[in-house]
Amino acid sequence: MIWSIIGISAAVLTMFSFVPQVVKILRTKAASNVSLITLLQLSCGVFLWMLYGLHLRDAIIIIANGVTLITLVYAIILYFHFR
C-alpha cells in the first residue's frame, strides 16, 4: 500500500513537472529560454519509461509517462511556434 502511494505521488509530480514551463511559454509568447535538446532528451526517456510500463503492465508508469509525454510534445510544438 505504501509503495502504491509513493508511486502515485511520483507519477503526479512527474506528470505535471513541465506544465509551469508550458504556461510560461504561453504567457510570454517566447521560447528563447527553453532548451530544445532537453525537451527532446526528456521526451525520449519518458517514451522509453512508458514502453517499460507497458511491458510490465503497470498502469501508474504508463499513465504518468503518457501524460508527461503529451505535455512535452506540446512544449516542443510551442517551442517551434514561438521560437
N, C-alpha and C positions, 0 to 999 in steps of 0.2 A: 504494500500500500504506500509506504513512504517513498519508494522508488518511482512509483507512478506519479506522485505529486511532484517529485524532483524533475522527472521527465517532462511533465506537462508545464511546469514553471519554466524550464529551459526552452521548451518549444514556444511558449508565448513570448518570452523575451527575444528569441531569435526571429520569430515571425514578424515582429514589429520593429526590429532594430533599424531598418532603413526608411521607415515611414518619416521620421524627422528630416532626413535628407531630401526625400521626395517633396515634402511640404516646403522646405527651404527653396528648392529649385522652382517650385510653382510660385511662391511668393515673390522671389527676387527676379524671376524670369531669366535666370542666368545659371550656367553650369560650369563656370570657369574654375571654381574651386573644387570640382569633383574629379577624381582620378578614374578615367575610363579603364585603365588596367586593373585597378582594384575592383571595380564593378564586374568586369569580365572574369577575373580570377575567382572572386567570391561566387559568382553565378555558376561557374564550372564546379566548384567544390560543393555547393548546395545541390546541384543537379546530381552529382555522384552520391551524396548522402541520401537523396530521395531514392535513387536506384537501390542503394543498400537497404533502405527501409522497405522497399518493395520486395526485395529478396527475403528479408526477414518477416515480411507481412506485419510490420509494426506500424500501426495507424498513427501513433504520435510522431514518429520520424517522417513518415510520408506526408502528413498534413503540414507539419511545421516547415519542412523544406519546400513543399509545393507552394505554400503561401509566400515564403521568403523569396522563392524564385520568381514568382509573379511580381512581387514588389521590386526586385532587382531588374527584371526585364523592363518594367515601367520606368525605373530610374534611368536605364540605358536609353530608352526612347526619348525621355526628357533631355538627357544629355545631348543627343544629336539635334533635338528640336531647338534648344536654347543655347547651343554652343556658340 
